[in-house]
Amino acid sequence: MVYTYDSILNFINFHTDVMSNAYYPFENFNLPYAVSYGLWEIIGGAIAWLINLIFPGNCVSEWLVSDGASTLFALIIFMLIVFIVVFVVTLISLWMERKFLGRMMDRRGTMVGMKGFLQCVADGLKTFMKENTIPGKVDRMTYMWTVSLVIGVSVLVCCMVPLSGRWYVVDYDTGLLIIMAFFALAPFFILVSGWAQNNKYSLIGGMRAAELMISYEVPMLIMIATTALLAGSFNIGDIVYAQNDTVWYLIPQIIGFITFFFCATAESERLPFDIAEAEAELVEGWQTEYAGMKWGLIMLADYFRGYVACAMVTIMYLGGWTLPFIGDGPIPEIVFLLKTWFVFFLMILVRAALARVRPDQILNIGWKVFMPLSVINLAVVLLLKVGGVF
């Protein structure tokens, strides 16, 4: 194809069907990728036109608007869009918590710009400007790698959670299992990080994270398997649409919903189960020796995991992005986020109402309360499946 530079429109070709590209990376329609592809057609076309304007007849301009290059750059923009959406959703969750906790404590909460939302931005800038110190006697490589993995895994899992049948990063048949497997890696990294800091408080915080994981991980896996049994699949889309065809699993699994909610609260290290941090007892727990932006990113990762925990509750028990008698609707992503924020609001209520539990209490709750309830929930679902109700 020979390009001329008489008009920028010679380089911008709008595709009405993004799936017609031979290199289309998904099996089904993907909304954020379609948006990304359209953006690259504008941006890449403009860049190609400018290059061709300066160097007429060059091969770079032709390559920039080819199907292969368009797919490559669209994927990069796609991941940026997904991350930005997740990041903004997490900041809104943080703003919600500050405002609701303020009202529950008979105060107004944060008031810095836009009803207090800009307080999150101000905190991020303040943390970014703090000194980035590293203690002298830490295991430096482990110290840095573990915190990087905690933050990285939290971001990865957050981006993997689909917002609808058209907004997803991956669509594996074992999607629910993969997300929860990545989700469960954080306590291991926290344990190693607590050891690497050469600080007794940090080590105790890391050991508490391992202790906490032992108490709730098995009941969580049982309830995940129970939901997959009821839906007949580990695929997140299948689980959501199975509830749309029958009833939200909140109804047959009310025991599982309550149990999984508290296990998810513990998984995201939120009150009353934040014994690994426990700033009143352990300075700042396993985070004690992290300063500056490292500490800020750790706190942000905590809210990423909180969002994932609420999203899993929404997917498993509240019908995901569907509504009764409506199905997907015109904006399923907003429906999913509203449900997720409702679950997060329940977590805020729990934080405001309950004091932190002791390590021995969380072990007793995990093995003597959560475990029997998860087994009872499994028995109820088995009876429903055998009886032909589902």
N, C-alpha and C positions, 0 to 999 in steps of 0.2 A: 504493500500500500504506500503510495506517495503522498506525503503531507505538504500542505502549503500553509503559510502563516498569515493568510489574509484575514482569518477569523479564528478566535479561540474555540468556536463551536466545531471546528474541524477535528479537535482533539477530545472533546467531551461527548461521549456517546451514552445516553441514558438508557439502561436496559430495563424494560418493564418487568422482565422475569429474571431475577438474579440467578435462579436455579438453572438457567440455560447455559451458564458458563461451564465449560468442560471440566474445570478444576474445582467446582463447587464442593466444599468439604463436608457437607452435612447431607443426611438422607432426606430430611424434611425441611420445611421452611423455617428459617431462623431470623427473627425480627432484628436483633441487634447487628447481625452480620449483614442483613440487607441494607440497614442504615449505613453501616460502615462502608459497604461497597459503593453506595451512592455518593458518600462523602469523598471516597478516593477518586471516583470518576470526575468529580469537580476539582479536587485539589491536584490529583495527578495529571489531569488534562491541562490544567492551568500551568503546572510546572513544565510539562512536555511542550506546550506552546511557547513558553518563554525560552526554553533551551533551543527549540527549533528556530525561534526568532533570531537568536544570537548565532547559532551554528546551523544553518539550513541543511536539511537532508541528512542529519545525523541519525545513528541507529538507537541512541539512548531514548530519544523522544518516542520512537515507535515501541521500544520495549516497555516504557512506563505505562502505556495504555493497552498493553497486551493482556490477554486473559490470565496468564500465569502471574505476571507482576501485579495485576489488579487484585488477584486472590491473595497474594502474599501481603501486600500492604493493607488490604481490607481486614485480614486476620489480626494484624497489629492494632489497627484502629478498633476492631471488634473487642479485643481484650482490654483496651483502654476504656472503652465505653462501659463494659461490664464492671470493671473495677471502680470507675467513677460513680456509677449508680450505687454499687454496694457501699462505697465510702460515704456517700451522701446519706443513704439509708441509715448507716451506723451513727453518723453525726446527729441525725434526727432522733434516733433512739437515745443517745446521750442527753440531748436537749430535753426530751420527754422525761427522762428520769430526774433530771435536776429540777424541772418545773413541778412535777408531781410530788417529789420528796419535799420540796419547799412548801407546797400547800399543805401536805400532811404534817409538817412541823410548824404550821401557822406562820409562814413567811412567804415571800413572793418568789423565791428562787432567783436564778440568774436573770439579770436585767440589761446585759450589755448588747445593745443593738438588735433589731428585728425580733422583739419579744424575748430577748435573751439568747438567741441562736448564735450570735457572733461570739459569745463567750467561748465556744468550742474552738473557734479560729484563734482567738486571743491566747487561749491556753496552749494551742499548738505552736504559735509563734514564740511564746515565752519559753516553752520547753526546748524548742530548737536553738534558742540563744543561750541556754545554760551550758556550763562547762562539761565537756565530755571526758570525765576522769575514769581511770581504770586502776583498781588497787594493785599494789606491787607484787603481792604473793599469790595471785590467782593463777589457775591453770589457764593461760591466756587463750589458747586455741579452743579449748572446750567452753570457756567463758563466752567467747564470741559466737561460736558455731551454734551452741544450744539456744541462745536467745534469738539468733537469726532463724533457726528452724521453728521455734515457737511462733514467731511472727509470720514466717513464710507459710507454714502449714495452715495457720488461722486464715490468712488471706486466700490461700488456694481453696480451702473448703468453703469459704464464704462465697467465692465466685462460682463454685460448682453447683450451688443450690439453684435450681431452676425457679424462675418467677412465673412461668406459665408453660403451656405446651409449645409455644413459639419463642420463648426466651430461655435459652439453655446454653451451656458450654459443651457438655457431653450428655449422651442419652444411652448410658449403658443399661443392660438388663439387670445388672447387680448394683445400680446406682446408689440405692439407699445404703447398702452394705459398705460400698467404697467410701461414701461420705462419712459414715460413722467410724470407719476404720481410721481414716485420716484424722477425724475429730478426736479420737482416743489417743493419738500420739503425743499430744501436748503434755500430759502428766509425766510421761517418760523423760521428755526433754527438761521439764521443770525439776525432776529429781536429780538428773545429772548436772544441771545448772547450779542447783543448791550446793552440790558437792564441790563444784569447780571454783566457787567463790572464796573458799577457805575462810568461811565465816559460820560460826555455830548457829546463829539465827537463820541464816540462809539454808544450812543443811537441815535444820529441823523443819523449815518450810517445805523443802523438797521431799523429805520423808513423809510429811503430812499429805502432800499431793499424791504420793504413791498409796498411802493408807486410804485416802479418800477414794481413789480410783478402784481399789479392791472392794470397797463397800457398795458401789453403785453400778459397776461395769457389767456384772453378770445379770442383774435384773434388767438393765437396759437392753442387753442382747436378747434376752428372752422376750421382751416386749416388741422388739424389732422383728424377731422371727414370728411372733404371734400376728402382727399386722401383715407381714408377707404371706402368712398362711391364709389369713382371711381374704386377702386380695388375690392370692394365687401367683404373686410375682414380687420380686425385689425391685422392679423398675418403678421409679417414682411416678412417671406418667400413668402407668397401669394402676398403681395404688390410688392415685387421685381420681381417675375416671371410674374405678370400681366403686368408690364412694358416691360418685355422681349417679351411677346406675342403681345403687341400692339406698344406702343411708350413710351419713357421716359416722365414722367408726367411734366417735365420741359416745354414741348411744350404746352399742353392744359392748364397748370396752371402756366404760366409765371408770372402772377400777384401774385399767391400764393407763388411761389418760392422766389421772391424778398421780399415779406412781411415776409415770414417765416424766411428767412435768417437774416433779421434785428431783428426779435423777438428772434431768437436763439442767436444772438449776445448779446442781452440784458439779456437773460436767463443765459448766462455764464459770465455775469458781465464784459464784455470787452468794451473798448473804441469804440464808444463815449458814451456808456451807463453805465459806471462804477461809477455812482453817489454814490453808497453805500460805495465805498472805497475812491475815490476822495482825494488822498494824498495831493494835493495842497490846499485843503479847510479844510479837517477834520483830519489832521495829517496822519492817516492811516485808517480812517473810522472805521468800526465795528471791524477791526483787531488791533486797537491801543494798547490794553493791552495784546496782546498775544506775547510772546517772545520765542526765541530759536527755537527748533524743531517744536513747535506748530505752529508758524508763517510759518515756511518752509512747513509744511504739508498742511496748509491752501492755500498757493500759489500753491502747487502742485495740490490740489483739484480743484482749479480754472481752471487749464489746463486740468484736467480730464473732467470737465464739458464742456470745450471748445471742446474737442475731441468728446464728446457725441453729442453736438449741431451740429457739422459738419457731424457726422455720420448719424444723423437723416435727415439732408438735402440730403445727398447722397441716403439714403434709400427711401425717399419720392419722390424725384424729378429726381435723376440721375441714376436710374436703379440699385442701390445697387452694388452688385458684378458681375453683368452680363454686357456683351457687345453686341451691335447690331450685328445680324447675327452669333454670336458666342455662346451666352449664358454664361454658367458658365466658360468655358475655363479650361485649366489645372491648373492655379493658381488664382482662384477667390479671395482669400484673399488679394493678392498683388493688384489686380484691385480695390478692395474696399478701401484699404488704400491709393492708389494713388488718387482716387476720393476725399476721405476725406481730404487729405492734400491739394488738389486743393481748396476745399471750405475754408480750414483754411487760405490758401494764400489770398483768397479774404477778409477774416476777417483782415488779416495783412494790406492789402491795405487800408481798411476802417479806421483802427487805425492810419495809417500814414497820411491819408488825412483829417480826420475830427477831430474837437476839441470836448471836452466833452460837452454834452448838459446839460442844467439846469433842475432841477426837474420839473418845470412847463412845460418845453418844451417836456419832455418825456411823460408827461400826455397828452398833446395836440396831440403829434404824435400817442400815443396809441389809444386814443378814437376818434380822428378826421381824422386820416390817416389809421392806421393799421386796425381798426375795419371796416370802410367802404370797404377797399380793400379786406379784408377777406370775407365779405358778397358778394361782386361782384364776387370773385373767386368761391364761393359756387354756385352762380346763374349760372355762366358759366358751371360748372360741371353738374349741374342739367339739363341744356338745352342739354348738350352732352349726358347724360344718357337717357333722355326722347327721344331725337332724334335718339337713337340707334347707335350713333357713337362709344360708349364704352359699 
